[in-house]
Amino acid sequence: MDRVLVDTNIVLDLLGKREKFLPEAQRLFTMSDKNKINLYVSSLTFANTHYILSQKLKINNVRKVLRQLKVLVTVLPMDDKIIELSLDSDFKDFEDAIQYHTAIENDINIIVTRNLKDFKNAKIPVMTAKEYTKLHE
């Protein structure tokens, strides 16, 4: 079974109901709900998602939504080694470096994101939710 790290932008597509990207995010998370894949997020994703959603929703609603998300994903820790690797990486976007090194340090098979260009030097497959779900139809 694939071990997939979901980038923050995909989580926000789902929880923020971003119309243009919502269907493919829903398909990805439905695969997890049906135990077809194992989805993972970094702890940074939970923090960033909470912050962004709290600008649109009441805090109680944000936490309710995140509790529902937590059923579908496993949250991976961000530790000293991941921060060191991220600081020393060639990634221009520090948040993407953290996502990538979280995946590598936790033996993740695939990263799903909408920022493919930011992961061009990745040593594991990186694809969009649309690409990933099409492969598994």
C-alpha positions in Angstrom: 0.0 0.0 0.0 1.4 3.4 -0.9 2.6 5.7 1.8 1.7 9.2 0.5 2.7 12.5 2.0 0.1 15.2 1.3 1.4 18.7 0.9 -0.4 21.5 2.7 -1.8 22.9 -0.5 -3.8 19.7 -1.1 -5.1 19.7 2.4 -6.2 23.3 2.0 -7.9 22.4 -1.4 -10.0 19.9 0.5 -10.7 21.7 3.8 -10.9 25.2 2.2 -13.2 23.8 -0.5 -11.1 25.4 -3.3 -13.5 24.8 -6.1 -10.9 24.3 -8.9 -9.0 21.6 -7.0 -11.6 20.1 -4.7 -12.7 17.1 -6.8 -9.2 15.6 -7.1 -8.4 16.3 -3.4 -11.7 14.6 -2.4 -10.8 11.6 -4.6 -7.4 11.3 -2.8 -8.8 11.5 0.7 -11.6 9.1 -0.3 -8.9 6.5 -1.2 -7.6 6.9 2.3 -11.0 6.6 3.8 -11.5 3.3 1.9 -8.1 2.1 3.1 -6.6 2.0 -0.4 -3.6 4.2 0.6 -2.0 5.5 3.7 -1.9 9.3 3.9 0.6 11.3 5.9 1.0 15.0 6.6 3.8 16.8 8.4 3.0 18.5 11.8 3.8 21.7 9.9 0.8 21.1 7.7 -1.5 20.9 10.7 -0.2 24.2 12.1 -0.3 26.0 8.7 -3.7 24.7 7.9 -5.0 25.8 11.3 -3.6 29.2 10.8 -5.0 29.7 7.3 -8.5 28.3 8.0 -8.8 30.3 11.2 -8.8 33.4 9.0 -12.0 32.2 7.4 -13.7 30.1 10.1 -14.3 30.3 13.8 -11.7 28.5 15.9 -14.1 25.8 17.1 -15.0 25.0 13.4 -11.3 24.9 12.4 -10.6 22.4 15.1 -13.6 20.3 14.2 -12.5 20.2 10.6 -8.9 19.3 11.6 -10.2 16.5 13.9 -12.1 15.1 10.9 -8.9 15.3 8.8 -6.9 13.5 11.5 -9.1 10.4 11.0 -7.8 10.2 7.4 -4.1 10.9 7.9 -1.1 10.2 10.2 0.7 13.3 11.4 4.5 13.0 11.1 6.8 14.8 13.5 9.1 17.6 12.6 12.3 17.2 14.5 15.8 18.7 14.7 17.2 16.5 11.9 14.4 17.5 9.5 15.0 21.2 10.2 18.8 20.7 9.7 18.3 18.9 6.4 15.8 21.5 5.3 18.1 24.4 6.1 20.9 22.8 4.2 18.8 21.8 1.2 18.6 23.5 -2.3 14.9 24.1 -1.9 14.0 27.7 -2.4 10.8 27.3 -0.4 11.7 26.3 3.2 8.2 24.8 3.8 8.6 22.5 0.8 12.0 21.5 2.1 10.4 20.5 5.4 7.7 18.5 3.6 10.3 16.7 1.5 12.6 15.8 4.3 9.7 14.7 6.5 8.8 12.3 3.7 12.3 11.0 3.2 12.9 10.6 6.9 9.7 8.6 7.3 10.1 6.2 4.3 7.2 7.8 2.3 6.9 6.6 -1.3 5.2 9.6 -2.9 4.5 13.3 -2.3 1.3 14.7 -3.6 1.3 18.5 -4.2 0.3 21.1 -6.7 3.9 22.6 -6.5 5.7 20.1 -8.8 8.3 22.7 -9.8 9.4 23.2 -6.2 10.2 19.4 -5.9 12.1 19.0 -9.2 15.2 17.5 -7.5 13.2 15.0 -5.4 14.5 11.5 -5.1 11.0 10.1 -4.7 8.0 10.5 -7.1 6.1 13.8 -6.8 2.8 14.3 -8.5 -0.5 16.2 -8.3 -3.6 14.7 -6.7 -5.1 14.4 -10.2 -2.1 12.5 -11.5 -2.0 10.2 -8.5 -5.7 9.4 -8.5 -5.7 8.7 -12.3 -3.0 6.1 -11.8 -5.2 4.3 -9.3 -8.6 4.4 -11.0 
